Amino acid sequence: MSAPDRASTGRAAHGRRVRDRVRAYVALTKPRVIELLLITTVPTMILAQGGFPSWWLIVATLVGGSTAAGSANTLNMVYDRDIDAVMNRTRNRPLVTGEITPRAGLVFGLALGAFSVVWLWLTVNWVAALLALAANLMYTVGYTMLLKRHTSQNIVWGGAAGCMPVLIGWAAVTGSLDWAPLLLFGIIFFWTPPHYWPLSMKFRQDYASAGVPMLPVVVADTRVARQMIGYCVAMVTCSLALIPVAGMGWLYSIAAVASGAWFGGACVALYRRAVTGNARKLGAMKVFHASITYLTLVFVAISIDPFLPF
């Protein structure tokens, strides 16, 4: 091989290594989780504004919220790399495979977190910045370090960190908080268990092998499904309370009632299947996907409703 060919091959190999390293760092941030969080932020900002906020404010808030969530997810992976190595679902994560060292992951996560707070403080406001910091601490310390490995209610209280984007979005527009964003917080808070527990049912053996006491690991499916129904009722209650509190119109009202009834029906159906005792036909992932559809429908309706004349 000639010298120019060797140089070209070397550059190509170097380019691949750089791309692989970038992909590994992006994977640390759990971009799919971030997408789900951010789908609630923009509709909240629209509701707070009563229309479209400035594009710059939306972009600045999304950048700050994304980096804050990416920081928390990265630090979660750094701390949980031991159990991630045991679980089939997570054993290919970059810190398990060695693509990224724990030290590098820690530095990356802390840098993202610091950037998110400074960015939001300078470009949005101090309330949004402090809420982002609080969300990061709630997830990394509250959920990852204190709750996840020690209580079956881990995702209930730890899931509060995932509710913070609505508070950040509201504060970005108004500089304060009110009852409306607290009800939005409640929707996501009560939505989290019936969203995550079906996934835990699907991967219960993974969690059991790793010693993580997710509720479906330590109690019967029927009990889990009953609790999911209870959380679903609380979630729908918050969504309906938003109608008079935020002055929501007919589109949101119909979406809240219809999607709430549909998702509640999915949880009831899961309970009925659990009663039969056939784990292979439990259909937990149907409920998991239904939960994502529910949240999307509700927040899309929130984003459209302020533009309607009645």
ROVEX-571700 format. One record per residue: x, y, z of N, C-alpha, C in turn; residue in one letter. Coordinates in steps of 0.05 Angstrom, whole numbers, plus 5000, padded with zeros to 4 digits. Layout:
# ROVEX-571700
    nX    nY    nZ   caX   caY   caZ    cX    cY    cZ  residu
     X     Y     Z     X     Y     Z     X     Y     Z       A
...
***
This chain:
# ROVEX-571700
    nX    nY    nZ   caX   caY   caZ    cX    cY    cZ  residu
  5017  4976  5000  5000  5000  5000  5018  5025  5000       M
  5011  5044  4983  5027  5068  4981  5022  5086  5005       S
  5041  5105  5008  5039  5123  5031  5013  5139  5031       A
  5005  5150  5008  4979  5164  5007  4955  5147  5015       P
  4956  5121  5006  4934  5103  5013  4934  5097  5043       D
  4958  5093  5055  4959  5088  5084  4949  5112  5099       R
  4956  5137  5090  4947  5161  5103  4916  5163  5102       A
  4905  5157  5078  4876  5158  5075  4862  5138  5093       S
  4873  5114  5094  4862  5093  5111  4863  5101  5140       T
  4886  5113  5148  4889  5122  5176  4869  5144  5183       G
  4865  5163  5164  4845  5184  5169  4817  5173  5172       R
  4811  5153  5155  4784  5141  5156  4780  5126  5183       A
  4801  5112  5191  4799  5097  5217  4796  5117  5240       A
  4811  5139  5239  4809  5159  5260  4781  5171  5260       H
  4770  5177  5237  4743  5188  5235  4723  5169  5247       G
  4726  5143  5242  4707  5124  5254  4709  5123  5284       R
  4734  5124  5294  4738  5124  5323  4725  5149  5336       R
  4728  5172  5323  4716  5196  5334  4686  5194  5334       V
  4674  5184  5311  4645  5181  5310  4635  5161  5331       R
  4650  5139  5335  4641  5120  5355  4643  5132  5383       D
  4663  5148  5388  4666  5160  5414  4643  5180  5419       R
  4637  5196  5399  4615  5215  5401  4588  5200  5406       V
  4583  5179  5391  4559  5163  5395  4557  5152  5423       R
  4580  5143  5434  4581  5132  5461  4573  5153  5482       A
  4584  5178  5478  4577  5199  5497  4548  5207  5495       Y
  4538  5208  5470  4509  5214  5467  4492  5192  5480       V
  4501  5167  5478  4486  5145  5490  4484  5148  5520       A
  4505  5159  5532  4505  5164  5561  4482  5182  5570       L
  4474  5200  5553  4454  5219  5561  4425  5208  5558       T
  4422  5184  5547  4396  5171  5543  4378  5190  5527       K
  4384  5194  5502  4369  5214  5486  4339  5207  5483       P
  4332  5182  5483  4303  5175  5481  4288  5184  5506       R
  4301  5182  5529  4288  5192  5554  4286  5222  5553       V
  4306  5236  5543  4305  5265  5540  4282  5273  5522       I
  4278  5259  5500  4256  5266  5482  4230  5265  5496       E
  4226  5245  5513  4201  5242  5527  4197  5265  5547       L
  4219  5273  5560  4217  5295  5579  4211  5321  5565       L
  4224  5326  5542  4221  5352  5529  4195  5355  5515       L
  4181  5332  5509  4155  5334  5496  4135  5348  5515       I
  4141  5349  5541  4124  5363  5559  4131  5392  5564       T
  4156  5400  5556  4166  5426  5562  4153  5448  5544       T
  4154  5444  5518  4144  5464  5500  4114  5469  5503       V
  4097  5448  5505  4069  5453  5510  4064  5469  5536       P
  4080  5464  5556  4077  5479  5581  4084  5508  5577       T
  4105  5513  5561  4112  5541  5555  4091  5555  5539       M
  4078  5541  5521  4057  5553  5505  4033  5559  5523       I
  4026  5541  5541  4004  5546  5560  4010  5570  5578       L
  4035  5571  5588  4042  5593  5605  4041  5620  5591       A
  4049  5620  5565  4049  5645  5549  4021  5652  5539       Q
  4004  5632  5536  3978  5636  5523  3982  5639  5493       G
  4003  5628  5483  4011  5629  5454  4040  5621  5452       G
  4053  5627  5429  4080  5619  5426  4099  5639  5440       F
  4116  5628  5458  4138  5645  5469  4157  5651  5446       P
  4177  5668  5451  4197  5674  5431  4212  5648  5425       S
  4220  5645  5399  4236  5622  5391  4262  5619  5407       W
  4274  5642  5413  4299  5641  5428  4295  5630  5456       W
  4273  5638  5469  4267  5627  5495  4262  5597  5494       L
  4247  5588  5474  4242  5559  5471  4269  5544  5468       I
  4286  5554  5449  4311  5540  5444  4329  5541  5469       V
  4331  5564  5482  4348  5566  5505  4338  5547  5527       A
  4312  5545  5531  4301  5527  5552  4306  5498  5545       T
  4302  5491  5519  4307  5463  5511  4336  5455  5513       L
  4354  5474  5506  4383  5468  5509  4389  5463  5539       V
  4380  5481  5556  4385  5478  5584  4373  5453  5596       G
  4348  5448  5588  4334  5424  5598  4346  5398  5589       G
  4355  5398  5563  4368  5374  5552  4394  5368  5565       S
  4410  5388  5569  4436  5383  5582  4433  5375  5611       T
  4413  5387  5625  4408  5379  5653  4400  5350  5654       A
  4381  5342  5637  4372  5314  5637  4395  5295  5628       A
  4411  5304  5608  4434  5288  5599  4454  5284  5621       G
  4458  5305  5637  4476  5303  5660  4466  5282  5680       S
  4441  5284  5687  4430  5265  5707  4431  5236  5696       A
  4425  5232  5671  4425  5206  5659  4454  5195  5658       N
  4473  5212  5652  4501  5203  5651  4511  5195  5679       T
  4505  5212  5699  4514  5206  5726  4500  5180  5736       L
  4475  5176  5728  4461  5151  5734  4476  5127  5723       N
  4485  5129  5699  4500  5107  5687  4527  5102  5700       M
  4540  5124  5708  4565  5121  5722  4561  5105  5749       V
  4541  5113  5764  4536  5101  5790  4526  5072  5787       Y
  4509  5067  5766  4496  5041  5763  4511  5022  5745       D
  4536  5028  5738  4550  5011  5718  4553  4982  5728       R
  4553  4978  5754  4556  4951  5765  4531  4934  5759       D
  4507  4946  5764  4483  4931  5758  4476  4931  5728       I
  4484  4952  5714  4480  4952  5685  4495  4928  5672       D
  4518  4921  5683  4533  4898  5672  4519  4872  5676       A
  4501  4870  5695  4487  4845  5701  4461  4843  5684       V
  4449  4865  5678  4423  4865  5664  4427  4863  5634       M
  4412  4845  5621  4414  4841  5592  4407  4867  5577       N
  4388  4882  5588  4378  4906  5574  4399  4928  5574       R
  4418  4927  5592  4436  4950  5595  4466  4942  5593       T
  4471  4917  5587  4499  4909  5588  4516  4919  5565       R
  4504  4931  5545  4519  4943  5523  4522  4973  5526       N
  4517  4984  5549  4521  5012  5553  4551  5019  5554       R
  4558  5043  5545  4586  5050  5541  4604  5046  5566       P
  4594  5050  5590  4610  5047  5614  4613  5018  5621       L
  4596  5001  5611  4598  4972  5616  4618  4960  5596       V
  4616  4968  5571  4633  4957  5550  4662  4968  5551       T
  4666  4990  5566  4692  5002  5568  4698  5023  5547       G
  4678  5029  5530  4682  5051  5510  4689  5077  5524       E
  4677  5081  5547  4682  5105  5562  4689  5097  5591       I
  4709  5109  5602  4717  5102  5630  4698  5116  5650       T
  4696  5105  5674  4679  5118  5694  4688  5146  5700       P
  4715  5151  5700  4724  5178  5706  4715  5197  5684       R
  4718  5189  5659  4710  5206  5637  4680  5211  5637       A
  4664  5190  5644  4635  5193  5646  4628  5212  5668       G
  4642  5210  5691  4636  5228  5713  4642  5257  5706       L
  4664  5262  5693  4672  5289  5685  4651  5300  5665       V
  4643  5283  5646  4624  5291  5626  4597  5298  5639       F
  4588  5281  5657  4562  5286  5670  4562  5311  5687       G
  4584  5316  5702  4586  5340  5718  4588  5365  5701       L
  4602  5363  5679  4605  5386  5661  4579  5393  5648       A
  4563  5373  5640  4537  5379  5629  4519  5392  5649       L
  4520  5382  5674  4503  5393  5695  4510  5422  5701       G
  4536  5428  5703  4545  5455  5708  4537  5474  5685       A
  4541  5464  5661  4533  5480  5637  4503  5486  5637       F
  4487  5466  5644  4458  5471  5643  4449  5493  5662       S
  4460  5492  5686  4452  5512  5706  4462  5540  5697       V
  4487  5542  5689  4498  5569  5681  4482  5579  5656       V
  4478  5561  5637  4464  5568  5612  4436  5579  5619       W
  4420  5564  5635  4393  5573  5641  4393  5599  5657       L
  4413  5602  5675  4414  5626  5691  4419  5651  5673       W
  4437  5647  5654  4445  5670  5637  4425  5675  5614       L
  4412  5655  5604  4395  5659  5580  4365  5658  5586       T
  4358  5646  5608  4329  5644  5615  4323  5660  5641       V
  4325  5647  5663  4323  5661  5689  4333  5643  5711       N
  4337  5655  5735  4348  5639  5757  4329  5618  5768       W
  4303  5623  5765  4284  5603  5775  4287  5577  5759       V
  4287  5579  5732  4291  5556  5715  4317  5542  5721       A
  4338  5557  5725  4365  5546  5731  4364  5530  5756       A
  4353  5540  5777  4352  5526  5803  4334  5501  5801       L
  4312  5503  5786  4295  5479  5783  4310  5457  5768       L
  4326  5465  5748  4342  5445  5733  4363  5432  5752       A
  4375  5447  5769  4394  5437  5788  4380  5418  5807       L
  4356  5426  5817  4341  5409  5835  4333  5382  5822       A
  4325  5384  5796  4318  5359  5782  4341  5340  5780       A
  4365  5351  5774  4389  5335  5771  4395  5321  5798       N
  4394  5336  5820  4400  5325  5846  4379  5304  5854       L
  4354  5309  5848  4333  5290  5855  4337  5264  5841       M
  4347  5265  5816  4351  5240  5801  4377  5226  5808       Y
  4398  5241  5810  4424  5228  5815  4427  5219  5844       T
  4420  5237  5862  4423  5230  5890  4398  5216  5901       V
  4375  5230  5897  4350  5219  5909  4343  5192  5898       G
  4341  5190  5871  4333  5164  5859  4356  5144  5857       Y
  4377  5152  5842  4398  5133  5836  4413  5123  5861       T
  4421  5141  5878  4437  5133  5901  4421  5123  5925       M
  4398  5136  5931  4384  5131  5956  4360  5112  5953       L
  4346  5114  5930  4321  5099  5928  4322  5074  5912       L
  4335  5075  5889  4333  5053  5869  4339  5026  5880       K
  4360  5024  5896  4368  4997  5906  4357  4990  5933       R
  4340  5008  5945  4332  5003  5972  4302  5002  5977       H
  4286  5009  5958  4257  5009  5963  4242  5002  5937       T
  4220  4988  5941  4204  4981  5917  4188  5004  5907       S
  4187  5026  5923  4174  5050  5914  4193  5070  5901       Q
  4216  5059  5892  4237  5076  5881  4228  5094  5859       N
  4214  5082  5840  4206  5098  5816  4184  5118  5822       I
  4169  5113  5843  4148  5132  5850  4160  5159  5859       V
  4177  5158  5878  4189  5183  5888  4212  5192  5871       W
  4227  5174  5860  4249  5182  5842  4239  5193  5816       G
  4214  5185  5809  4203  5195  5784  4196  5224  5785       G
  4196  5236  5809  4190  5265  5811  4210  5282  5795       A
  4234  5272  5792  4254  5286  5776  4245  5289  5747       A
  4231  5269  5737  4221  5270  5710  4197  5289  5706       G
  4186  5299  5728  4164  5318  5727  4174  5347  5725       C
  4200  5351  5731  4210  5378  5733  4210  5394  5707       M
  4212  5382  5683  4212  5398  5659  4187  5416  5656       P
  4164  5408  5667  4141  5425  5664  4144  5450  5682       V
  4156  5446  5705  4161  5469  5723  4182  5488  5711       L
  4203  5475  5698  4223  5492  5685  4212  5507  5662       I
  4195  5494  5646  4183  5507  5623  4165  5530  5632       G
  4149  5526  5653  4131  5548  5662  4147  5571  5673       W
  4167  5564  5689  4184  5585  5701  4200  5600  5680       A
  4207  5587  5658  4222  5600  5637  4205  5623  5625       A
  4179  5620  5624  4161  5640  5612  4153  5661  5633       V
  4147  5652  5657  4135  5670  5676  4154  5679  5698       T
  4176  5665  5702  4194  5671  5724  4184  5663  5751       G
  4162  5647  5751  4151  5639  5777  4135  5613  5772       S
  4122  5603  5793  4106  5579  5791  4077  5586  5800       L
  4059  5568  5792  4030  5572  5798  4017  5545  5801       D
  3991  5545  5805  3977  5520  5808  3976  5504  5783       W
  3975  5517  5760  3974  5502  5734  3998  5484  5730       A
  4023  5495  5733  4046  5477  5730  4047  5455  5751       P
  4037  5461  5775  4037  5440  5796  4018  5417  5788       L
  3996  5424  5775  3978  5402  5765  3991  5387  5742       L
  4006  5401  5725  4021  5387  5704  4041  5369  5716       L
  4055  5378  5737  4073  5362  5753  4059  5337  5763       F
  4035  5341  5774  4019  5318  5784  4012  5298  5763       G
  4005  5307  5739  3999  5289  5717  4022  5270  5712       I
  4046  5281  5709  4069  5265  5703  4078  5248  5727       I
  4075  5259  5751  4083  5244  5775  4066  5219  5777       F
  4040  5221  5774  4022  5198  5777  4023  5180  5752       F
  4032  5191  5729  4034  5176  5705  4059  5157  5706       W
  4079  5165  5721  4105  5151  5720  4103  5122  5729       T
  4090  5115  5751  4088  5086  5758  4074  5069  5737       P
  4050  5076  5727  4038  5059  5707  4053  5060  5680       P
  4071  5079  5677  4088  5079  5653  4112  5060  5657       H
  4125  5061  5680  4150  5047  5684  4146  5018  5694       Y
  4126  5013  5711  4123  4987  5721  4117  4965  5700       W
  4102  4971  5678  4100  4951  5657  4127  4943  5646       P
  4145  4963  5642  4172  4957  5633  4187  4939  5653       L
  4183  4945  5679  4195  4928  5699  4184  4900  5699       S
  4158  4897  5692  4147  4870  5690  4161  4855  5668       M
  4165  4869  5645  4178  4856  5622  4206  4847  5629       K
  4221  4863  5644  4249  4857  5650  4253  4851  5680       F
  4233  4838  5692  4235  4833  5721  4258  4815  5728       R
  4265  4796  5710  4287  4778  5716  4314  4794  5716       Q
  4316  4813  5698  4340  4830  5698  4343  4845  5724       D
  4321  4857  5733  4322  4872  5758  4327  4854  5782       Y
  4315  4830  5782  4319  4811  5803  4348  4802  5804       A
  4360  4797  5781  4388  4789  5780  4407  4810  5790       S
  4399  4836  5785  4416  4858  5794  4410  4867  5822       A
  4390  4855  5835  4384  4862  5862  4369  4888  5865       G
  4355  4896  5844  4340  4922  5845  4311  4915  5851       V
  4300  4924  5874  4273  4916  5883  4250  4931  5870       P
  4250  4932  5844  4227  4944  5830  4201  4929  5840       M
  4180  4944  5841  4155  4932  5853  4147  4906  5839       L
  4148  4903  5813  4141  4878  5800  4159  4855  5807       P
  4183  4861  5818  4201  4840  5827  4193  4828  5854       V
  4181  4845  5871  4177  4836  5899  4148  4831  5906       V
  4129  4838  5889  4101  4832  5895  4088  4820  5870       V
  4064  4810  5873  4049  4797  5851  4040  4817  5831       A
  4037  4808  5806  4028  4825  5784  4001  4838  5790       D
  3983  4823  5803  3957  4834  5809  3959  4859  5827       T
  3977  4857  5847  3981  4880  5865  3993  4904  5850       R
  4012  4898  5833  4024  4920  5817  4002  4933  5799       V
  3986  4917  5786  3965  4928  5769  3945  4944  5784       A
  3938  4935  5808  3919  4951  5824  3930  4978  5831       R
  3956  4979  5838  3968  5005  5844  3970  5022  5819       Q
  3975  5010  5796  3975  5025  5771  3948  5038  5766       M
  3927  5024  5772  3900  5035  5768  3896  5059  5786       I
  3905  5056  5811  3902  5078  5830  3917  5103  5821       G
  3942  5099  5812  3958  5122  5802  3945  5134  5777       Y
  3933  5117  5761  3920  5127  5737  3896  5144  5744       C
  3881  5137  5764  3859  5153  5773  3868  5180  5782       V
  3890  5181  5798  3901  5206  5808  3911  5223  5785       A
  3923  5210  5765  3934  5224  5741  3911  5238  5726       M
  3890  5223  5721  3867  5234  5706  3854  5257  5723       V
  3853  5253  5749  3841  5274  5766  3857  5300  5763       T
  3883  5299  5763  3900  5323  5759  3895  5335  5731       C
  3892  5318  5711  3888  5328  5684  3861  5342  5681       S
  3841  5332  5695  3815  5345  5694  3814  5371  5711       L
  3829  5371  5733  3830  5395  5750  3843  5418  5735       A
  3860  5411  5716  3874  5432  5700  3853  5449  5684       L
  3831  5437  5677  3811  5451  5660  3801  5477  5673       I
  3791  5476  5698  3783  5502  5710  3806  5519  5719       P
  3828  5507  5728  3850  5522  5739  3864  5538  5717       V
  3869  5526  5693  3883  5539  5672  3864  5550  5650       A
  3838  5546  5654  3819  5556  5634  3821  5542  5608       G
  3824  5515  5609  3828  5499  5584  3802  5498  5569       M
  3804  5495  5542  3781  5495  5525  3771  5467  5518       G
  3754  5465  5498  3741  5440  5491  3760  5419  5481       W
  3780  5426  5466  3799  5406  5454  3813  5392  5477       L
  3825  5407  5495  3839  5394  5517  3820  5377  5534       Y
  3797  5388  5539  3778  5374  5556  3771  5347  5545       S
  3765  5346  5519  3758  5321  5506  3783  5302  5506       I
  3806  5313  5500  3830  5296  5500  3836  5285  5528       A
  3833  5301  5548  3838  5292  5576  3819  5269  5584       A
  3794  5273  5578  3774  5253  5585  3778  5227  5569       V
  3780  5230  5542  3781  5207  5525  3807  5191  5529       A
  3830  5205  5528  3855  5191  5531  3858  5179  5559       S
  3848  5193  5579  3849  5183  5607  3833  5157  5610       G
  3809  5157  5598  3792  5133  5599  3805  5110  5584       A
  3817  5117  5561  3830  5096  5545  3854  5084  5560       W
  3871  5101  5571  3895  5090  5585  3886  5076  5611       F
  3866  5087  5625  3856  5073  5648  3845  5045  5641       G
  3832  5044  5618  3822  5018  5609  3845  4998  5603       G
  3867  5009  5593  3890  4991  5588  3902  4980  5614       A
  3902  4997  5635  3911  4988  5662  3892  4967  5673       C
  3866  4971  5670  3847  4952  5680  3849  4925  5665       V
  3854  4927  5639  3857  4903  5623  3882  4888  5632       A
  3903  4902  5639  3928  4889  5649  3921  4875  5675       L
  3906  4887  5693  3898  4874  5718  3883  4849  5713       Y
  3864  4850  5694  3849  4826  5688  3866  4803  5677       R
  3886  4811  5660  3904  4790  5650  3921  4779  5673       R
  3929  4797  5692  3945  4788  5714  3930  4768  5732       A
  3904  4772  5734  3888  4754  5751  3889  4726  5741       V
  3892  4722  5714  3893  4695  5703  3919  4681  5710       T
  3940  4697  5717  3965  4685  5726  3983  4676  5704       G
  3977  4683  5679  3994  4675  5656  4013  4697  5649       N
  4037  4696  5659  4057  4718  5655  4064  4721  5626       A
  4063  4699  5610  4070  4701  5582  4050  4718  5566       R
  4025  4719  5575  4005  4734  5561  3997  4759  5576       K
  4015  4769  5593  4009  4792  5609  4005  4818  5592       L
  4021  4820  5571  4019  4843  5553  4027  4869  5566       G
  4047  4868  5583  4055  4892  5598  4065  4914  5579       A
  4079  4906  5558  4090  4927  5540  4069  4942  5525       M
  4045  4930  5522  4023  4944  5510  4016  4969  5527       K
  4016  4965  5553  4010  4987  5571  4032  5007  5571       V
  4057  4998  5570  4080  5016  5569  4078  5034  5545       F
  4072  5023  5521  4070  5040  5497  4045  5057  5499       H
  4024  5047  5511  3999  5063  5514  4004  5087  5531       A
  4021  5084  5551  4027  5107  5569  4041  5129  5554       S
  4059  5122  5536  4073  5143  5520  4053  5157  5502       I
  4035  5142  5490  4014  5153  5473  3996  5172  5489       T
  3989  5164  5513  3972  5180  5530  3985  5207  5535       Y
  4010  5207  5545  4023  5232  5552  4026  5250  5527       L
  4032  5238  5505  4035  5253  5480  4009  5267  5473       T
  3987  5252  5474  3961  5264  5467  3953  5287  5485       L
  3958  5283  5511  3950  5304  5530  3966  5330  5525       V
  3993  5327  5521  4009  5351  5519  4007  5363  5491       F
  4001  5347  5471  3995  5359  5445  3969  5376  5447       V
  3949  5366  5461  3925  5381  5465  3930  5407  5481       A
  3948  5405  5500  3955  5429  5516  3968  5450  5498       I
  3985  5441  5479  3999  5460  5461  3980  5473  5441       S
  3959  5459  5433  3940  5470  5413  3918  5487  5426       I
  3909  5479  5449  3886  5491  5462  3887  5522  5464       D
  3910  5534  5471  3910  5563  5474  3905  5579  5448       P
  3908  5565  5425  3904  5579  5400  3875  5578  5389       F
  3859  5562  5403  3831  5560  5395  3814  5582  5406       L
  3793  5590  5392  3777  5613  5401  3759  5607  5425       P
  3754  5581  5430  3737  5574  5452  3744  5546  5462       F
***
